[in-house]
Amino acid sequence: MKKTLIMSILFSLFLCTSAVAVGGDVQWFSLKDGMAKAKAEKKPVIVDFFFGKGCPRCEKLEKFIYSDPQIAKKINDDFVPIFIDLTKPISKEEEDLGNKYDYKNDCLMLFLDYDMNILKDPSGKKMCFIDHIEPDVFIGYLDTMKAQMKK
């Protein structure tokens, strides 16, 4: 009984440290944990280099995208969301990923495959956002990226 309780507590602590909390119902992961999950599940990835309070883009994403239950469910079901908090020091791996896609120490959203390659829309445009995006347009991008992964 005592062993089961200890294992339950340890498992709960693991879940708390591997998922990151931002506003809304999106279950965020660290870069390391998220990429491992994406590879294991063969899912596309959303990486958000995020500043939060004081950043108009980040505040709008949090309020209109991540807090929308329909969008949060779609992100959690079809993608592995990775959150990189730019208000804190970032790891070498996070910095390397940002530099690979020219984030310039600013907020940026990337859509990647599980091998960390940028996904492109059917017209060949890179799926990167440095500005706010409307919820209905964002849902369309989620559907497009999910379809791209199935090809």
Secondary structure as the mmCIF struct_conf table of DSSP 4:
data_model
#
loop_
_struct_conf.conf_type_id
_struct_conf.id
_struct_conf.beg_label_comp_id
_struct_conf.beg_label_asym_id
_struct_conf.beg_label_seq_id
_struct_conf.end_label_comp_id
_struct_conf.end_label_asym_id
_struct_conf.end_label_seq_id
HELX_RH_AL_P HELX_RH_AL_P1 LYS A 2 SER A 18
STRN STRN1 ALA A 19 VAL A 20
BEND BEND1 GLY A 23 ASP A 25
STRN STRN2 TRP A 28 PHE A 29
HELX_RH_AL_P HELX_RH_AL_P2 LEU A 31 GLU A 41
TURN_TY1_P TURN_TY1_P1 LYS A 42 LYS A 42
STRN STRN3 VAL A 45 PHE A 50
TURN_TY1_P TURN_TY1_P2 LYS A 53 GLY A 54
HELX_RH_AL_P HELX_RH_AL_P3 PRO A 56 LYS A 60
HELX_RH_PI_P HELX_RH_PI_P1 LEU A 61 TYR A 66
TURN_TY1_P TURN_TY1_P3 SER A 67 SER A 67
HELX_RH_AL_P HELX_RH_AL_P4 PRO A 69 ASP A 78
STRN STRN4 VAL A 80 ASP A 85
TURN_TY1_P TURN_TY1_P4 LEU A 86 THR A 87
BEND BEND2 LYS A 88 LYS A 88
HELX_LH_PP_P HELX_LH_PP_P1 PRO A 89 SER A 91
HELX_RH_AL_P HELX_RH_AL_P5 LYS A 92 LYS A 100
TURN_TY1_P TURN_TY1_P5 TYR A 101 ASP A 102
TURN_TY1_P TURN_TY1_P6 LYS A 104 ASN A 105
BEND BEND3 ASP A 106 ASP A 106
STRN STRN5 LEU A 108 LEU A 112
TURN_TY1_P TURN_TY1_P7 TYR A 114 ASP A 115
BEND BEND4 MET A 116 MET A 116
HELX_LH_PP_P HELX_LH_PP_P2 ASN A 117 ASN A 117
STRN STRN6 ILE A 118 ILE A 118
HELX_LH_PP_P HELX_LH_PP_P3 LEU A 119 LEU A 119
STRN STRN7 LYS A 120 LYS A 120
TURN_TY1_P TURN_TY1_P8 PRO A 122 SER A 123
BEND BEND5 GLY A 124 GLY A 124
STRN STRN8 LYS A 126 LYS A 126
STRN STRN9 CYS A 128 PHE A 129
BEND BEND6 ILE A 130 ASP A 131
HELX_RH_AL_P HELX_RH_AL_P6 PRO A 135 LYS A 150
#
